Every structure is written in C-alpha cells, then in structure tokens.
C-alpha cells in the first residue's frame, strides 16, 4: 500500500494536467445534462453512520446553544453578588470567640 503522500502528489499532477488541457477538450452542449443524469441515476451512497459520527454531528449542532447559555449564566453570576462563602467567613471572623467555642463544644 502506497503512503497517502504519494497518492496525493499523483492526484495533484493529474489535476494540474487536466487544468492545463481544459481548452483542448471539446464537449458537446448536452455534456453537462448527461453527466448530471448519470449522477442522478447512481442514487444515494450507502454508508453506515456509527455512534461517534452521530454524536459529533449532534454536539456541533448544540455547541452554539451551549455557548449562549454559558454566556447568559456568566452575566447573571456577575450581576448578582453570589458570595455566600465570603459572608460566612465574615460572620465567623468578626466574632472569633463564639466561633472557637462552638467548634470546641460541637454546637
């Protein structure tokens, strides 16, 4: 089996040659219609989607909504003073004697 790089360079060479010779190729006026008719006759490709492909598609579709929700939550938390730990610490640090005795007696 050839490495992918060799196949890629071969494909590039073929495409370059085809591009250079595009004026030399003569096609009739019905060429595009014939090609499209042939493509339609081929029908859909048969392929099996595994779970990871379905999950990736779903994840990328939900990504904008999740980012929007994160942004909304960030704005809400910044606007509200959401610091309960700070309030608890402030209460215990202003009255240290009560805090120490409550810890000793287990109250």
Number of C-alpha atoms within 10 A of each C-alpha: 3 6 7 9 9 10 11 11 11 12 12 12 12 11 12 12 11 13 10 9 10 10 8 8 7 8 8 6 8 8 11 11 10 11 11 11 11 11 11 10 9 9 8 8 6 6 6 7 8 8 9 9 11 10 11 11 11 11 12 10 11 11 11 11 11 12 11 11 12 12 12 12 12 11 11 12 12 10 9 8 8 11 9 9 8 9 11 10 10 11 11 13 12 10 10 11 11 12 14 12 11 11 10 9 7 7 7
